Structure formats: C-alpha cells, structure tokens
Amino acid sequence: MKRHRPRGLRADEQQLWDNVRQSAIPLHTQKRQAIKAAVEQLNAPSGQPKLAQFQIGEKSQVPVRPVYSPGLSEHLGTAPVQMDRKRFDRMKRGKLAPGGRIDLHGMTIAQAHPALTEFILRAHADGVRLVLVITGKGKAGGGNDPIPVRTGVIKHQVPMWLRAAPVKAAVLQVSEAHIRHGGAGAYYVYLRRQR
C-alpha cells in the first residue's frame, strides 16, 4: 500500500487552528504548575557538595561494606521463648548438658540435611530433651566479592531446616549455644516431650 504524504494546512485552515488554540483553556493547570515547580527545585543549585570526578575503572575511595539483613544471632535472640524460662536461662548460660550432639563440619548441604533430620527424630524418639548441633562458623570469604556472600551456608540453613517438616513437630526451641559448647558455631535444640 502506498503511503501518502500528509498535506499541509491551507491558509484559512491555519487561521482557524490558531483561533482555536488561542481560545483553548488548558486542563489541570495546578498539577502542571506543581510539576514545573518541582522540576525547577530539582534543577536549582543546592548547598550539597557534588561528587568528585572519577575515571571509569578507578578504585573507589569509599570502602563499600555489604549490608545484610539481621543475622541469625539477632533473629534467634529476639525469638519468643517457648520453653520454661528458668530452664531456658540455664541452657543459655551453658549450665544444661546436652543429651546428644551432631557435628555437621565438612558436610555438604545434601549430606547435612538428612543427617540432621535423622539425628533430631532419633533423639526425640529416645526422649532426649536437649541436643547440640555443631555447624561451625563457616569459612571467611574474600571481602572483595562484587556480590556479598554469607559465610557458613550450613549454619544459616540449620534453623530453617529445624522449622520445617518433619522435625518441626519435635523442636520446641532453637538457640545459639553458649561459648562452652561452641558459641556462634553451634545451636542448642530443645525438643518437645514425647507423647
């Protein structure tokens, strides 16, 4: 299909259009004025210092530290206490001796998850109330990664595994261990009574 060039306006059409345009009243003038004022305010020079000039590839002068969500210690520390308060305080001070322990050091996630599940379910079936799960703190990574990576993958997975089926029904309380039992590299898992 052949395209036609638009024809221009004749002189009488142009005069009619100009008359209509001059007599028109713009809509939303207040909104338009507010937008214009905001743009002028943004473009106005401010008292804030401008960024220093830099070359692409130049090293940043400001150290960049990754920002994480609250850590596991803070999250577990603010979790409500589900067990007897006196017993909980004794456990946090390292005064209760764990009835069993599992060490997940050196395991992959694929190995650690089933091992933890089996251990918790067996301890619960045996009537053990307090167990110690040793995860380690994780290897310290290089701090220069462009995308921040948490250290201790198993350490961060264990609390989630303990809140999921099938072990969720057996677990009453999860808390970071006392320094005597491993500190930040281990968890106390207080199990429910067997029914």
C-alpha positions in Angstrom: 0.0 0.0 0.0 1.4 3.4 -1.0 1.8 5.9 1.8 0.6 9.4 1.1 2.5 12.4 2.4 0.3 14.5 4.7 -0.8 17.7 3.1 -0.1 20.9 4.9 -2.8 23.2 6.2 -4.2 25.8 3.8 -4.1 29.4 5.0 -7.8 29.5 6.1 -7.4 26.2 8.0 -4.2 27.5 9.7 -6.0 30.7 10.8 -8.9 28.6 12.2 -6.5 26.4 14.1 -4.7 29.4 15.6 -8.0 30.9 16.7 -9.0 27.6 18.4 -5.6 27.3 20.0 -5.7 30.8 21.5 -9.2 30.4 22.9 -8.5 27.0 24.5 -8.2 26.8 28.3 -5.6 24.2 29.5 -6.8 21.4 31.8 -5.0 20.6 35.1 -3.1 23.8 35.3 -2.4 23.4 39.1 -0.9 19.9 38.5 1.2 21.2 35.6 2.4 24.2 37.8 3.3 21.8 40.7 5.3 19.6 38.3 7.1 22.6 36.8 7.9 23.9 40.3 9.3 20.5 41.4 11.4 20.3 38.3 12.8 23.8 38.9 13.6 22.9 42.5 15.4 19.8 41.5 17.4 21.7 38.9 18.2 24.6 41.3 21.8 24.6 42.7 21.8 23.2 46.2 24.3 23.5 49.0 25.2 19.8 48.8 28.7 19.0 47.6 28.9 17.4 44.2 30.6 14.1 43.7 34.3 14.1 42.9 35.2 13.4 39.3 36.4 9.9 38.6 37.6 7.8 35.8 36.0 4.5 34.8 37.9 1.7 36.4 39.4 3.9 39.1 39.3 2.4 42.6 36.6 3.8 44.9 37.9 6.0 47.8 34.9 5.0 50.0 35.1 1.4 51.4 31.9 -0.5 50.5 30.6 -2.9 53.1 27.8 -5.3 52.3 24.6 -4.7 54.1 22.9 -7.9 55.3 19.5 -8.4 56.9 19.8 -9.0 60.7 22.0 -12.0 61.5 20.9 -15.3 62.9 22.1 -14.4 66.4 19.9 -11.3 66.5 16.9 -13.3 65.0 17.3 -16.2 67.4 17.9 -13.8 70.3 14.6 -12.0 69.7 12.5 -15.2 69.1 9.9 -15.8 71.8 10.8 -18.3 74.5 8.6 -21.4 74.1 10.1 -23.4 76.9 10.3 -22.9 80.7 12.0 -19.6 81.3 14.3 -20.9 84.1 15.4 -23.8 82.0 16.0 -21.5 79.1 18.2 -19.2 81.1 20.2 -22.2 82.4 20.6 -23.5 78.8 21.8 -20.1 77.5 24.4 -19.9 80.3 25.7 -23.4 79.4 24.5 -25.0 82.6 22.4 -27.7 80.9 24.4 -30.6 79.5 23.2 -31.7 76.0 21.9 -35.3 75.8 23.3 -35.7 72.3 25.3 -33.9 69.7 25.9 -34.0 66.0 28.8 -32.3 64.1 28.0 -31.1 60.6 31.5 -29.9 59.9 32.8 -30.7 56.4 29.4 -32.0 55.2 27.7 -30.7 52.1 24.1 -29.4 52.3 23.0 -32.7 50.7 24.7 -34.7 53.4 23.9 -32.4 56.4 20.1 -32.1 55.9 19.3 -35.8 56.1 21.8 -36.4 58.8 20.3 -33.6 60.9 16.7 -34.8 60.3 17.6 -38.4 61.3 19.5 -37.2 64.4 16.7 -35.0 65.7 14.0 -37.6 65.1 16.1 -40.3 66.8 16.8 -38.1 69.8 13.2 -37.2 70.1 12.2 -40.9 69.9 14.8 -41.7 72.6 13.3 -39.0 74.9 16.3 -36.7 74.8 15.3 -33.1 75.6 18.4 -31.0 74.7 20.8 -31.7 71.8 23.7 -29.8 70.4 24.0 -29.2 66.7 27.5 -28.1 65.7 27.7 -26.3 62.4 30.9 -24.3 62.6 31.0 -20.6 61.8 31.9 -21.1 58.1 35.0 -20.1 56.1 35.7 -16.4 55.9 35.3 -15.4 52.2 37.3 -12.8 50.4 35.8 -9.4 51.2 36.2 -8.1 47.7 33.3 -10.0 46.0 31.0 -7.8 43.9 28.0 -9.7 45.4 28.1 -10.2 49.1 28.0 -13.9 50.2 27.2 -15.0 53.7 29.7 -17.3 55.3 28.6 -20.6 56.8 26.0 -22.0 54.5 25.1 -24.9 56.8 25.0 -22.5 59.8 22.3 -20.4 58.1 20.3 -23.5 56.8 20.0 -25.4 60.1 17.4 -23.0 61.7 15.3 -23.2 58.6 15.6 -27.0 58.5 14.5 -27.1 62.1 11.4 -25.1 61.4 10.3 -27.4 58.5 8.6 -30.8 58.5 9.3 -33.5 59.7 11.4 -32.2 62.5 9.3 -29.1 63.2 6.9 -31.2 65.4 9.8 -32.4 67.6 11.5 -29.0 68.1 10.4 -26.6 70.8 13.3 -24.1 70.9 16.4 -23.2 68.9 19.1 -21.0 70.4 22.7 -20.2 69.8 25.0 -22.2 72.0 27.0 -21.0 75.0 30.7 -20.4 74.3 31.4 -23.6 76.4 29.5 -25.6 73.8 30.6 -23.9 70.6 29.2 -20.4 70.8 28.2 -18.9 67.4 29.3 -22.2 65.7 26.6 -24.3 67.4 22.9 -24.4 68.3 21.0 -25.8 71.2 17.9 -27.6 70.1 15.4 -28.2 72.9 13.0 -30.9 72.0 9.4 -31.4 73.0 8.3 -34.2 75.3 7.3 -37.3 73.6 3.6 -38.0 73.7 
